[in-house]
Amino acid sequence: MIHPSLFLRRAILADAIFSGASATLLSLGAGPLAPLLNLPEPLLRETGLFLIAYAALVGWLATRQAMPKALVMIVIAGNTAWTLASIALLFSGAVTPNLQGEAFVAAQAIVVGALAELQYVGLRRSSGAYGLKVVAVASEVSETVVPERYAASSPE
């Protein structure tokens, strides 16, 4: 468990708000959006339905005084994967969105990627979140060269 920084809590709350708004738009507006964006209606609707559950999860997480570090890392990894998958979707040929559809997919990918970055920064600022960093620092210390001022005074 970690004690989240205010920055992390707000980044996760922003994720919940954006995901909730997207869930509402995509679930209820899939029919009108599909021809406007030239994206498949089932893709939009099912994405919206997934986002309902996701928004509830991150909304709940944002209210916790102590957060499971693993769950925060899963949220960050999931947002990163969502961003990459959104970009891959545009290049895959699986869908053929028009310019508005491409802009829609790209814009939400940018927002989700930014949220992942903000959450990562917030995680690093949280107490109890430095388990992996300590290992990396310890390995760097073992390879550190002795500073010259100490090396000059040591017997040869």
KABELRA-V140926 format. One record per residue. N is the residue number from 1. PSI is psi as a letter, one per 20 degrees, with the letter a starting at -180 (none if undefined). OMEGA is omega in radians with two decimals (NA if undefined). Layout:
n/psi/omega
N/PSI/OMEGA
N/PSI/OMEGA
This chain:
n/psi/omega
1/q/3.07
2/q/3.01
3/o/-2.99
4/q/3.00
5/r/3.08
6/h/3.12
7/g/3.13
8/g/-3.13
9/g/3.14
10/h/3.11
11/h/3.12
12/h/3.08
13/g/3.08
14/h/3.09
15/g/3.14
16/g/-3.13
17/g/3.13
18/g/3.14
19/h/3.11
20/g/3.11
21/g/3.11
22/h/3.12
23/g/3.14
24/g/-3.13
25/g/-3.05
26/h/-3.13
27/g/-3.07
28/h/-3.07
29/j/-3.10
30/g/-3.13
31/g/3.13
32/h/-3.11
33/h/-3.05
34/g/3.13
35/h/3.13
36/h/-3.10
37/i/-3.04
38/l/3.06
39/q/-3.11
40/p/3.13
41/g/3.12
42/h/3.11
43/g/-3.13
44/g/-3.10
45/g/-3.11
46/h/3.04
47/g/3.10
48/g/3.13
49/h/3.06
50/g/-3.08
51/h/3.06
52/g/3.13
53/g/-3.13
54/g/3.14
55/h/3.10
56/g/3.13
57/g/-3.09
58/h/3.03
59/g/3.07
60/g/-3.11
61/h/-3.12
62/i/-3.11
63/i/-3.07
64/p/3.04
65/h/3.04
66/p/-3.08
67/q/3.02
68/p/-3.10
69/g/-3.13
70/h/-3.14
71/h/3.09
72/g/3.13
73/h/3.08
74/g/3.11
75/g/3.14
76/g/3.13
77/h/3.11
78/g/3.10
79/h/3.09
80/g/3.12
81/h/3.12
82/g/3.14
83/g/-3.13
84/g/3.14
85/h/3.11
86/g/3.11
87/g/3.12
88/h/3.12
89/g/-3.13
90/h/-3.11
91/i/-3.03
92/h/-3.04
93/i/3.12
94/h/3.06
95/q/3.12
96/m/-3.12
97/q/3.03
98/a/-3.10
99/g/3.11
100/h/3.11
101/g/3.09
102/g/3.13
103/h/3.13
104/g/-3.13
105/g/-3.14
106/g/-3.12
107/g/3.14
108/h/3.08
109/g/3.12
110/g/3.14
111/g/-3.12
112/h/3.08
113/g/3.10
114/g/3.09
115/g/3.11
116/g/3.13
117/g/3.12
118/h/3.11
119/h/3.11
120/g/3.09
121/g/3.11
122/h/3.10
123/g/3.14
124/h/3.14
125/i/-3.06
126/q/3.11
127/p/-3.12
128/j/-3.07
129/j/-3.01
130/j/-3.12
131/g/-3.11
132/h/-3.13
133/h/-3.14
134/g/3.13
135/g/-3.13
136/g/3.13
137/g/-3.14
138/h/3.14
139/h/3.10
140/h/-3.13
141/h/-3.11
142/i/-3.14
143/j/-3.08
144/p/3.09
145/q/3.14
146/p/3.12
147/q/-3.06
148/h/-3.08
149/h/3.09
150/h/-3.13
151/h/-3.11
152/h/-3.08
153/i/-3.11
154/q/-3.14
155/q/-3.11
156/none/NA
